């Protein structure tokens, strides 16, 4: 993002006494990154947010690497990942490098027995199936099919589902996830040519706070471990906050496509960026309008990045036999392009109804054992005439 936002009650001056209605004071917390120089928010808690009773256990969730140096194009059937009740247990990392992890999840139940935060990585959750509410210590964000949820590191949250058939695409990033700089002016406002604007952003609302004492499980992910920390007070006890550092939502359906007279390159679809990868949204749009245009993409090498496409809905025009929840991975430096017949079929077409999420990491991806369990090996030779 970021843009200033405020919820609940806050004092008129930061770092000053903020009295409770009866007696006592609220406890201020700086919630931010980059050693007091990055974006941040100031939170005001009913109770001290530091009251640890004990640490029950720590356990590894490290993905098992199956292929460390990949040169093959691959197709993974994401919807074949097993559904399980618990959100964390359902997460399966399929691809990763030093900068990010790409996972799928199919949780069947809401998070009610514990709270969760990623202590080191931003999370981008794409809602492919399901609806519900992202509940956090800074407010709530309703979500539905097609929503991206951007959850900054350190955010304490729960996902509450209204459905049992839920399918999620999850990206964990070691670098902060932002909207592209080229869409914004020097003041941070979205420019007129941006494919989305401030009105499209779902900010936290409905701030609820709980003054409860007891034993509350907070599962914290750091590195490839999850630590179960027991706190003496309810994590959602924030009475007010303001700042620039908070989770938000954005619907892929609100991405306004940029079109041209001839085929335009993938950066026109860019939705998010980090210093180590970008995320793009392919949405229904009109095709190129030059009389001799070829709407399908030209063959290309992606020399400086791998390309991951996650297929959400519609008929993706450059691929044959693609279904919902499929991933394709094309490693950097290996030429790829439309499937046989797709290039020719696209000529004369006026529009596409495709919906997909593309992730381009700038360093090569490794594949996990879980990924190979979802792979269709015939994809490798699917370009043969």
The 8 nearest C-alpha neighbors of each residue, nearest first, counted from 0:
[[1, 177, 178, 2, 187, 243, 176, 179],
 [0, 2, 243, 3, 244, 187, 177, 38],
 [3, 1, 243, 0, 4, 187, 242, 244],
 [2, 4, 243, 242, 1, 5, 241, 244],
 [3, 5, 242, 241, 243, 2, 6, 202],
 [6, 4, 241, 240, 242, 7, 3, 239],
 [7, 5, 239, 240, 241, 8, 206, 4],
 [6, 8, 239, 238, 240, 206, 9, 5],
 [7, 9, 239, 238, 6, 10, 240, 43],
 [8, 10, 239, 240, 11, 7, 43, 241],
 [11, 9, 12, 17, 13, 8, 15, 16],
 [12, 10, 9, 13, 15, 17, 8, 14],
 [13, 11, 10, 15, 14, 9, 16, 17],
 [12, 14, 15, 10, 11, 41, 9, 16],
 [15, 13, 12, 16, 27, 17, 10, 41],
 [14, 16, 13, 12, 17, 10, 11, 27],
 [15, 17, 18, 24, 14, 10, 25, 13],
 [18, 16, 24, 25, 10, 15, 19, 9],
 [19, 17, 24, 23, 16, 25, 20, 22],
 [18, 20, 24, 22, 21, 23, 25, 17],
 [21, 19, 22, 18, 23, 24, 17, 25],
 [22, 20, 19, 23, 18, 24, 25, 17],
 [23, 21, 19, 20, 24, 18, 25, 17],
 [22, 24, 19, 18, 25, 21, 20, 17],
 [23, 25, 18, 19, 17, 26, 22, 16],
 [24, 26, 45, 44, 17, 43, 18, 19],
 [27, 25, 44, 43, 47, 45, 46, 24],
 [26, 28, 43, 42, 44, 25, 41, 29],
 [29, 27, 42, 41, 30, 43, 26, 44],
 [28, 30, 41, 40, 31, 42, 39, 27],
 [31, 29, 40, 39, 41, 28, 42, 244],
 [32, 30, 39, 38, 29, 40, 244, 37],
 [31, 33, 37, 34, 35, 38, 39, 36],
 [34, 32, 37, 36, 35, 31, 38, 39],
 [33, 35, 36, 32, 37, 31, 38, 39],
 [36, 34, 33, 37, 32, 31, 39, 38],
 [37, 35, 33, 34, 38, 32, 39, 31],
 [38, 36, 33, 32, 35, 39, 31, 34],
 [37, 39, 243, 244, 31, 32, 36, 40],
 [40, 38, 31, 244, 30, 243, 242, 37],
 [39, 41, 242, 30, 244, 241, 243, 29],
 [42, 40, 29, 240, 241, 28, 30, 242],
 [41, 43, 240, 28, 27, 239, 40, 29],
 [42, 44, 27, 26, 237, 239, 25, 238],
 [45, 43, 237, 26, 46, 236, 25, 238],
 [44, 46, 25, 236, 237, 26, 210, 238],
 [47, 45, 44, 48, 26, 25, 232, 236],
 [46, 48, 49, 26, 50, 44, 45, 232],
 [49, 47, 50, 46, 44, 234, 232, 26],
 [50, 48, 47, 51, 230, 46, 231, 232],
 [51, 49, 231, 230, 48, 47, 52, 232],
 [50, 52, 230, 53, 229, 49, 231, 228],
 [53, 51, 230, 229, 231, 50, 54, 214],
 [54, 52, 229, 51, 55, 228, 230, 227],
 [53, 55, 228, 227, 56, 229, 226, 52],
 [56, 54, 227, 53, 228, 229, 57, 226],
 [55, 57, 227, 54, 226, 58, 228, 225],
 [58, 56, 226, 225, 227, 224, 59, 55],
 [59, 57, 224, 225, 60, 56, 226, 223],
 [58, 60, 224, 61, 223, 225, 57, 62],
 [59, 61, 223, 224, 62, 58, 225, 222],
 [62, 60, 223, 59, 63, 224, 222, 92],
 [63, 61, 64, 92, 60, 367, 368, 223],
 [62, 64, 367, 368, 65, 61, 369, 366],
 [63, 65, 367, 66, 366, 368, 62, 67],
 [64, 66, 367, 368, 366, 63, 67, 371],
 [67, 65, 366, 365, 68, 64, 69, 367],
 [66, 68, 365, 69, 65, 64, 366, 364],
 [69, 67, 66, 365, 70, 363, 364, 366],
 [68, 70, 71, 66, 67, 365, 330, 364],
 [71, 69, 330, 68, 72, 333, 331, 329],
 [72, 70, 69, 73, 379, 330, 329, 333],
 [73, 71, 329, 328, 379, 330, 70, 74],
 [72, 74, 328, 327, 378, 71, 379, 75],
 [73, 75, 327, 326, 375, 374, 378, 328],
 [74, 76, 374, 326, 373, 325, 77, 375],
 [77, 75, 325, 373, 78, 79, 324, 374],
 [76, 78, 324, 325, 79, 80, 75, 326],
 [79, 77, 324, 80, 76, 325, 323, 166],
 [78, 80, 77, 76, 81, 373, 324, 82],
 [81, 79, 78, 77, 82, 373, 105, 103],
 [80, 82, 79, 83, 105, 89, 78, 104],
 [81, 83, 105, 106, 89, 80, 107, 84],
 [82, 84, 106, 89, 85, 107, 105, 81],
 [85, 83, 107, 108, 106, 86, 82, 89],
 [86, 84, 88, 106, 87, 83, 89, 108],
 [87, 85, 106, 89, 88, 84, 90, 110],
 [86, 88, 89, 90, 85, 106, 104, 115],
 [89, 87, 85, 90, 86, 83, 84, 91],
 [88, 90, 104, 86, 83, 87, 105, 106],
 [91, 89, 104, 87, 88, 103, 102, 92],
 [92, 90, 102, 103, 93, 104, 89, 369],
 [91, 93, 102, 101, 94, 62, 100, 90],
 [92, 94, 370, 367, 102, 101, 366, 369],
 [95, 93, 366, 101, 365, 100, 364, 92],
 [96, 94, 100, 364, 365, 99, 101, 366],
 [95, 97, 364, 98, 99, 365, 363, 100],
 [98, 96, 99, 95, 362, 173, 100, 364],
 [99, 97, 173, 96, 172, 275, 174, 100],
 [100, 98, 172, 171, 95, 96, 97, 173],
 [99, 101, 95, 171, 170, 94, 102, 92],
 [102, 100, 170, 94, 92, 169, 93, 95],
 [103, 101, 92, 169, 91, 93, 168, 90],
 [102, 104, 168, 91, 167, 90, 169, 92],
 [103, 105, 90, 89, 167, 166, 106, 91],
 [104, 106, 82, 166, 165, 89, 167, 83],
 [107, 105, 86, 84, 83, 85, 89, 108],
 [106, 108, 84, 163, 83, 164, 165, 105],
 [109, 107, 84, 106, 85, 163, 160, 110],
 [108, 110, 159, 160, 158, 111, 107, 86],
 [111, 109, 157, 158, 159, 112, 113, 108],
 [110, 112, 113, 109, 157, 114, 159, 158],
 [113, 111, 110, 114, 216, 215, 109, 217],
 [114, 112, 216, 111, 217, 110, 115, 215],
 [113, 115, 217, 157, 156, 218, 216, 155],
 [116, 114, 218, 156, 217, 155, 219, 157],
 [117, 115, 155, 219, 154, 153, 118, 156],
 [116, 118, 220, 152, 119, 153, 219, 120],
 [117, 119, 153, 221, 220, 152, 116, 219],
 [118, 120, 152, 117, 221, 173, 222, 121],
 [121, 119, 173, 152, 172, 171, 117, 118],
 [120, 122, 151, 152, 172, 171, 150, 175],
 [123, 121, 171, 150, 170, 149, 124, 120],
 [122, 124, 149, 170, 148, 169, 150, 171],
 [125, 123, 169, 148, 147, 168, 122, 126],
 [124, 126, 147, 168, 167, 146, 127, 169],
 [127, 125, 167, 144, 146, 145, 128, 124],
 [128, 126, 166, 144, 167, 145, 125, 311],
 [129, 127, 166, 165, 144, 126, 164, 167],
 [130, 128, 165, 162, 144, 143, 164, 126],
 [129, 131, 143, 142, 161, 160, 162, 144],
 [130, 132, 160, 161, 142, 159, 141, 143],
 [131, 133, 141, 159, 140, 142, 134, 158],
 [132, 134, 158, 140, 139, 157, 141, 159],
 [133, 135, 139, 157, 156, 132, 158, 138],
 [136, 134, 156, 138, 137, 155, 139, 157],
 [135, 137, 235, 138, 155, 237, 234, 156],
 [138, 136, 135, 206, 203, 237, 240, 139],
 [139, 137, 206, 203, 204, 135, 205, 136],
 [138, 140, 134, 203, 204, 133, 205, 135],
 [139, 141, 133, 203, 132, 142, 204, 134],
 [142, 140, 132, 131, 133, 139, 143, 130],
 [143, 141, 131, 130, 132, 146, 140, 133],
 [144, 142, 130, 146, 129, 145, 126, 131],
 [143, 145, 126, 127, 128, 146, 129, 130],
 [144, 146, 251, 250, 126, 127, 143, 252],
 [147, 145, 250, 126, 249, 144, 125, 143],
 [146, 148, 125, 249, 248, 124, 250, 149],
 [147, 149, 248, 124, 123, 247, 150, 146],
 [148, 150, 123, 247, 246, 122, 248, 147],
 [149, 151, 246, 122, 121, 148, 123, 152],
 [152, 150, 121, 154, 246, 153, 122, 149],
 [153, 151, 121, 120, 117, 118, 154, 119],
 [152, 154, 118, 116, 117, 155, 151, 119],
 [155, 153, 116, 152, 151, 156, 150, 135],
 [156, 154, 116, 115, 135, 136, 153, 114],
 [155, 157, 135, 115, 134, 114, 154, 116],
 [156, 158, 134, 110, 114, 133, 159, 135],
 [159, 157, 133, 110, 109, 132, 134, 160],
 [158, 160, 109, 132, 131, 110, 157, 133],
 [161, 159, 131, 109, 162, 130, 158, 132],
 [160, 162, 131, 130, 159, 163, 129, 132],
 [163, 161, 160, 129, 164, 130, 165, 107],
 [162, 164, 107, 165, 108, 161, 160, 106],
 [165, 163, 162, 107, 129, 128, 166, 105],
 [164, 166, 129, 128, 105, 163, 106, 107],
 [167, 165, 105, 128, 127, 104, 126, 129],
 [166, 168, 126, 104, 127, 103, 125, 169],
 [167, 169, 103, 125, 124, 102, 104, 126],
 [170, 168, 124, 102, 123, 103, 101, 167],
 [169, 171, 101, 123, 100, 122, 102, 172],
 [172, 170, 122, 100, 99, 121, 120, 123],
 [173, 171, 99, 120, 121, 174, 98, 122],
 [172, 174, 120, 98, 99, 121, 119, 175],
 [175, 173, 172, 273, 176, 274, 120, 121],
 [176, 174, 121, 273, 177, 173, 172, 151],
 [177, 175, 273, 272, 174, 271, 121, 178],
 [178, 176, 0, 272, 271, 179, 175, 273],
 [177, 179, 271, 0, 272, 270, 180, 176],
 [180, 178, 181, 272, 182, 271, 177, 270],
 [181, 179, 182, 183, 178, 184, 177, 187],
 [180, 182, 179, 183, 184, 193, 190, 178],
 [181, 183, 193, 180, 190, 189, 179, 184],
 [184, 182, 189, 190, 188, 187, 180, 181],
 [183, 185, 187, 186, 188, 190, 189, 182],
 [184, 186, 187, 183, 188, 180, 189, 181],
 [187, 185, 184, 188, 183, 189, 2, 190],
 [188, 186, 183, 184, 185, 189, 1, 2],
 [189, 187, 183, 184, 186, 190, 185, 197],
 [188, 190, 183, 182, 196, 193, 187, 184],
 [189, 191, 183, 193, 192, 182, 184, 188],
 [190, 192, 193, 189, 182, 194, 196, 183],
 [193, 191, 190, 194, 182, 189, 195, 257],
 [192, 194, 182, 195, 190, 191, 189, 196],
 [195, 193, 255, 254, 256, 192, 257, 196],
 [196, 194, 193, 254, 255, 199, 253, 197],
 [195, 197, 198, 189, 199, 193, 194, 200],
 [196, 198, 199, 200, 189, 195, 188, 2],
 [199, 197, 196, 200, 195, 201, 253, 249],
 [198, 200, 197, 196, 249, 195, 201, 253],
 [199, 201, 249, 197, 198, 248, 202, 247],
 [202, 200, 248, 247, 249, 199, 140, 203],
 [201, 203, 247, 200, 204, 248, 140, 246],
 [204, 202, 138, 139, 140, 247, 137, 201],
 [203, 205, 138, 139, 206, 202, 140, 6],
 [206, 204, 138, 139, 207, 203, 6, 140],
 [205, 207, 138, 204, 137, 139, 7, 208],
 [208, 206, 205, 138, 209, 235, 238, 236],
 [209, 207, 236, 235, 237, 238, 206, 210],
 [208, 210, 236, 211, 235, 233, 207, 237],
 [211, 209, 236, 45, 208, 233, 212, 232],
 [210, 212, 233, 209, 232, 213, 236, 231],
 [213, 211, 232, 231, 233, 210, 214, 215],
 [212, 214, 231, 232, 215, 211, 233, 230],
 [213, 215, 231, 230, 229, 216, 232, 212],
 [216, 214, 230, 229, 233, 217, 231, 213],
 [217, 215, 229, 113, 228, 114, 218, 227],
 [216, 218, 114, 228, 115, 227, 113, 219],
 [219, 217, 227, 115, 226, 114, 225, 228],
 [220, 218, 116, 226, 225, 117, 115, 118],
 [219, 221, 225, 117, 118, 224, 226, 116],
 [222, 220, 118, 224, 119, 223, 225, 219],
 [221, 223, 224, 220, 119, 225, 61, 118],
 [222, 224, 61, 60, 59, 221, 225, 220],
 [225, 223, 59, 58, 60, 221, 222, 220],
 [224, 226, 220, 219, 58, 57, 218, 221],
 [225, 227, 57, 219, 218, 56, 228, 220],
 [226, 228, 218, 56, 55, 54, 217, 57],
 [229, 227, 54, 217, 216, 226, 53, 55],
 [228, 230, 216, 53, 215, 52, 214, 54],
 [231, 229, 51, 215, 52, 50, 232, 214],
 [230, 232, 214, 213, 50, 212, 52, 51],
 [233, 231, 212, 230, 211, 213, 234, 215],
 [232, 234, 211, 235, 236, 215, 209, 212],
 [235, 233, 236, 232, 136, 48, 155, 215],
 [234, 236, 136, 208, 233, 237, 209, 135],
 [235, 237, 208, 209, 44, 45, 234, 210],
 [236, 238, 44, 43, 208, 239, 235, 136],
 [239, 237, 7, 43, 8, 208, 44, 236],
 [240, 238, 7, 8, 9, 6, 43, 237],
 [241, 239, 42, 41, 6, 5, 43, 9],
 [242, 240, 5, 40, 41, 4, 6, 42],
 [241, 243, 40, 3, 4, 39, 244, 41],
 [242, 244, 3, 2, 39, 1, 40, 38],
 [245, 243, 39, 40, 38, 242, 31, 1],
 [244, 246, 243, 151, 247, 150, 137, 40],
 [247, 245, 150, 149, 151, 203, 202, 248],
 [248, 246, 202, 149, 201, 148, 203, 245],
 [247, 249, 148, 201, 147, 200, 149, 146],
 [248, 250, 147, 200, 146, 201, 199, 251],
 [251, 249, 146, 252, 253, 145, 147, 248],
 [250, 252, 253, 145, 254, 146, 249, 280],
 [253, 251, 250, 254, 145, 282, 255, 146],
 [254, 252, 251, 250, 255, 199, 195, 249],
 [253, 255, 251, 252, 194, 195, 256, 250],
 [254, 256, 194, 253, 195, 257, 252, 282],
 [257, 255, 254, 284, 194, 258, 282, 268],
 [256, 258, 267, 255, 194, 259, 268, 284],
 [259, 257, 256, 287, 285, 286, 263, 260],
 [258, 260, 287, 261, 263, 262, 257, 288],
 [259, 261, 288, 287, 289, 262, 258, 292],
 [262, 260, 287, 259, 292, 289, 263, 288],
 [263, 261, 294, 287, 259, 264, 293, 296],
 [262, 264, 261, 259, 265, 258, 267, 287],
 [263, 265, 266, 267, 262, 296, 268, 297],
 [264, 266, 267, 268, 263, 269, 279, 281],
 [267, 265, 269, 268, 264, 279, 263, 270],
 [268, 266, 265, 269, 257, 264, 263, 256],
 [269, 267, 279, 266, 280, 265, 281, 270],
 [268, 270, 279, 266, 267, 278, 271, 280],
 [269, 271, 279, 278, 178, 280, 268, 179],
 [272, 270, 178, 278, 177, 179, 277, 269],
 [271, 273, 277, 177, 179, 178, 176, 276],
 [272, 274, 176, 275, 276, 174, 277, 175],
 [273, 275, 276, 174, 272, 277, 175, 361],
 [274, 276, 273, 361, 360, 98, 277, 174],
 [277, 275, 360, 359, 273, 361, 274, 272],
 [278, 276, 272, 359, 271, 358, 273, 360],
 [277, 279, 358, 271, 357, 270, 269, 272],
 [280, 278, 269, 268, 357, 270, 356, 358],
 [279, 281, 356, 268, 355, 282, 270, 269],
 [282, 280, 355, 354, 268, 356, 279, 353],
 [281, 283, 354, 353, 280, 284, 256, 355],
 [284, 282, 352, 351, 353, 354, 281, 285],
 [285, 283, 351, 350, 282, 256, 286, 352],
 [286, 284, 350, 349, 351, 287, 258, 283],
 [285, 287, 350, 349, 294, 288, 284, 351],
 [288, 286, 260, 261, 259, 262, 289, 294],
 [287, 289, 260, 290, 286, 261, 292, 259],
 [288, 290, 260, 292, 291, 261, 287, 259],
 [291, 289, 292, 288, 347, 287, 260, 261],
 [292, 290, 289, 293, 346, 347, 288, 261],
 [291, 293, 289, 261, 290, 294, 287, 288],
 [292, 294, 346, 295, 345, 291, 262, 342],
 [295, 293, 345, 262, 287, 286, 292, 296],
 [294, 296, 342, 293, 345, 317, 297, 316],
 [297, 295, 294, 298, 337, 336, 262, 317],
 [296, 298, 336, 299, 295, 337, 342, 293],
 [299, 297, 336, 335, 296, 334, 337, 300],
 [300, 298, 334, 335, 301, 297, 336, 333],
 [299, 301, 334, 332, 302, 333, 335, 331],
 [302, 300, 331, 304, 303, 332, 299, 305],
 [301, 303, 332, 331, 300, 304, 333, 305],
 [302, 304, 301, 331, 361, 332, 305, 362],
 [305, 303, 361, 331, 360, 301, 302, 359],
 [304, 306, 330, 331, 359, 360, 329, 363],
 [307, 305, 359, 329, 328, 358, 330, 304],
 [306, 308, 328, 358, 357, 327, 359, 329],
 [309, 307, 357, 327, 326, 356, 310, 358],
 [308, 310, 326, 356, 355, 325, 357, 311],
 [311, 309, 355, 325, 324, 323, 312, 308],
 [312, 310, 355, 323, 354, 324, 309, 127],
 [311, 313, 354, 323, 353, 310, 355, 314],
 [312, 314, 353, 352, 354, 315, 311, 323],
 [313, 315, 353, 316, 352, 312, 321, 351],
 [316, 314, 353, 317, 318, 313, 321, 354],
 [315, 317, 318, 314, 341, 295, 345, 351],
 [318, 316, 337, 341, 315, 295, 338, 342],
 [319, 317, 338, 316, 315, 337, 321, 341],
 [318, 320, 321, 338, 317, 341, 316, 315],
 [319, 321, 322, 318, 314, 315, 338, 325],
 [322, 320, 319, 318, 325, 315, 323, 314],
 [321, 323, 325, 324, 320, 310, 312, 311],
 [324, 322, 311, 310, 325, 312, 321, 78],
 [323, 325, 77, 78, 310, 311, 76, 322],
 [326, 324, 76, 77, 310, 323, 75, 322],
 [327, 325, 309, 75, 308, 74, 76, 310],
 [326, 328, 74, 308, 73, 307, 75, 329],
 [327, 329, 307, 73, 72, 306, 330, 74],
 [330, 328, 72, 306, 305, 307, 331, 327],
 [331, 329, 305, 70, 333, 306, 328, 332],
 [330, 332, 305, 302, 304, 301, 333, 303],
 [331, 333, 302, 300, 301, 334, 330, 303],
 [334, 332, 300, 331, 330, 335, 70, 329],
 [335, 333, 300, 299, 332, 298, 336, 301],
 [336, 334, 298, 299, 300, 333, 329, 337],
 [335, 337, 298, 297, 299, 338, 296, 334],
 [338, 336, 317, 341, 342, 318, 339, 296],
 [337, 339, 318, 341, 382, 317, 340, 319],
 [340, 338, 341, 382, 337, 384, 342, 383],
 [339, 341, 343, 342, 344, 338, 337, 319],
 [342, 340, 344, 317, 338, 343, 339, 337],
 [343, 341, 295, 340, 345, 344, 337, 317],
 [342, 344, 340, 345, 341, 346, 293, 295],
 [345, 343, 341, 346, 342, 340, 348, 347],
 [344, 346, 343, 348, 342, 294, 295, 341],
 [347, 345, 293, 348, 344, 343, 294, 292],
 [346, 348, 345, 349, 293, 292, 344, 291],
 [347, 349, 345, 346, 350, 286, 294, 344],
 [348, 350, 286, 285, 347, 351, 287, 288],
 [351, 349, 285, 286, 284, 348, 352, 283],
 [350, 352, 283, 353, 284, 285, 286, 349],
 [351, 353, 283, 313, 354, 314, 284, 282],
 [354, 352, 313, 315, 314, 283, 351, 282],
 [353, 355, 282, 312, 311, 281, 313, 283],
 [356, 354, 310, 311, 281, 309, 280, 357],
 [357, 355, 280, 309, 279, 308, 281, 310],
 [356, 358, 308, 279, 278, 307, 309, 280],
 [359, 357, 278, 307, 277, 306, 360, 308],
 [358, 360, 306, 277, 276, 305, 304, 307],
 [361, 359, 276, 304, 362, 305, 275, 358],
 [360, 362, 304, 275, 276, 303, 359, 305],
 [363, 361, 360, 304, 364, 96, 305, 275],
 [364, 362, 305, 96, 365, 361, 304, 330],
 [365, 363, 96, 95, 94, 362, 366, 305],
 [364, 366, 67, 95, 94, 66, 96, 68],
 [367, 365, 94, 66, 65, 93, 64, 370],
 [368, 366, 64, 65, 370, 369, 93, 63],
 [367, 369, 65, 371, 370, 63, 64, 372],
 [368, 370, 372, 367, 371, 93, 91, 373],
 [371, 369, 93, 367, 372, 373, 368, 366],
 [372, 370, 374, 368, 373, 369, 367, 366],
 [371, 373, 369, 370, 374, 368, 75, 80],
 [374, 372, 75, 76, 371, 370, 79, 77],
 [375, 373, 75, 371, 74, 372, 376, 76],
 [374, 376, 377, 74, 378, 75, 373, 76],
 [377, 375, 378, 374, 379, 73, 74, 380],
 [376, 378, 379, 375, 380, 381, 74, 73],
 [379, 377, 381, 376, 380, 74, 73, 375],
 [378, 380, 377, 72, 381, 376, 73, 71],
 [381, 379, 378, 382, 383, 377, 376, 72],
 [380, 382, 378, 383, 379, 377, 338, 339],
 [383, 381, 380, 338, 339, 384, 379, 378],
 [382, 384, 381, 380, 339, 338, 379, 378],
 [383, 382, 339, 381, 380, 340, 338, 337]]
